[in-house]
Amino acid sequence: MNDFSLSAEAGVNPAELAALAAMIRAGTPLIAIECHDEPQAMALFGELRRQMSRPLFKWTAAKGLVWVERDQTLASEFAEPEKALGHLRQRRDRGIFLLMDFHHYLKDPVVVRHLREMTRDGDGVHARTVVLISPSLELPAELERQARHFRMAPPDRDALERMVREEARRWGNQRGAGGAPICEQALERLLTNLEGLTLKDARRLARNAIFDDGALVEDDLPEVMQAKFELLNPGGILNFELETARFSQIAGMPRLRQWLGTRASVFTAAEPPPGLDMPRGMLLLGVQGCGKSLAARAAAGLFGVPLLHLDCGSLFNRFHGESERNLRESLQAAELMAPCVLWIDEIEKGLAVSDSDGGTSRRMLGTLLTWMAEHRSRVFIAATANDISILPPELVRKGRFDEIFFVDLPDEKTRAEILAIHFQRRELKPQLYPLDDIARATEGFSGAELEHLVVAALYVAHARGEPMCTDDLMSEIDNTRPLSVTMAEPIDQLRQWAASRAVAA
């Protein structure tokens, strides 16, 4: 089957087709397209060939050079990129030449020279267009000024709905029955989840959802969202948590909970009410182990959306430009997963500006600040930091985040609540223990240290072969030196900084 018989199924976008045709008619010699959906790109150029009546050639390392409209493979020697380019350069038929996965050869200076000469020696009569189509494409400096980048738009909502209903009919046709039943509410949510994907990937996810049980219902959506994340996740850098409702209840932090609660309905709405901007994010500072990570998760739980976890330390790559690329792709993935909460963990690890890294952290900071200023998607940033002193002032100035919260050591009442939570998680009955006395004895303990206290006491009781008692807990308290003691000076400095610059959570 010819590649372009797929055009009807692929669903060519008219606006996209017009933009690409205008680029070609303007005499653009070199077009670069980063694209994972090769059939969609081929369908687009198939329609262009029909409209513009220009010969279309396609080169792949597997098949060599193919004259598309004749479905004719040219001489076998043209499987070599240098010889294929030499042949294309000699042609005078104003052709469109598609070079597939050609990024592998752009490090060869001879190939680059061929392309450079080929894309500059055309004229108004014999102008040719060379198109590089690859999933990842970085042009060498010799070609960058001659090239224009073209980004293929994902299918719009109408195209996605047509595709989903087509898949429902296909399920019925295969079984000699009517189409698979569709819950309209589930369909609306499915279409939102499929936005941003290529039509090929969206079709695969919709087909799996329908063919799994012969219907499209609400229960199909979590699996679709998980599959979408796996498609988008750049290099496994992001982590995805779908079931976030369990984080909506946290001990303490009344101001933070109230602040998030007043913004939940606005964030989950398709459009913010008149006069209100979409909530954009918060920065959480505080003592280690006091619940900043839990607060970030709680935001997702209160909003009822998935959580994307980005560890800044995992962004760094020893190759030039790759760290920034990892950040850009992570932010793009978050936009495509919207609505969601993007938890940027220990943000100072990636954006503490330093002259010792060749400018990488400065470029990453610029990338993030630009995105924060320009993005309009429903992505709520929950950034956490332990050391405010090394964060650049551009990031913490007023307006970057909607609010900066300081998460301090828990007070006595909150410590009792935290202990009760950890008892219940381990199937212990809090009412059997003097929580108020234990909370008073743990002055200066963080939430993480309180959890460790319970776990350590349980180990002691297990070794003794008896249930945990209050004395086990008190003994562990006496043997523990909390962080507030061992790191008293840095914690005091952090509190002084936050006193006039942040809101107590």
KAJOZI-V857674 format. One record per helix or strand. SS is the DSSP state (alpha for helix, beta for strand). FROM is the first residue (numbers start at 1). TO is the last residue. If there is no record, write none. Layout:
SS|FROM|TO / SS|FROM|TO
This chain:
alpha|3|10 / alpha|14|25 / beta|30|34 / alpha|38|52 / beta|56|60 / beta|64|67 / beta|72|73 / alpha|76|79 / alpha|81|90 / beta|96|100 / alpha|102|105 / alpha|109|118 / beta|129|134 / alpha|141|144 / beta|147|149 / alpha|157|174 / beta|181|182 / alpha|184|194 / alpha|199|213 / beta|215|216 / alpha|218|232 / alpha|234|236 / beta|238|241 / alpha|245|247 / alpha|254|268 / beta|281|286 / alpha|292|303 / beta|306|311 / alpha|312|315 / alpha|322|337 / beta|340|345 / alpha|348|351 / alpha|355|357 / alpha|360|374 / beta|379|385 / alpha|388|390 / alpha|393|396 / beta|403|407 / alpha|412|425 / alpha|430|432 / alpha|435|441 / alpha|447|464 / alpha|470|478 / alpha|483|486 / alpha|488|501 / beta|503|504
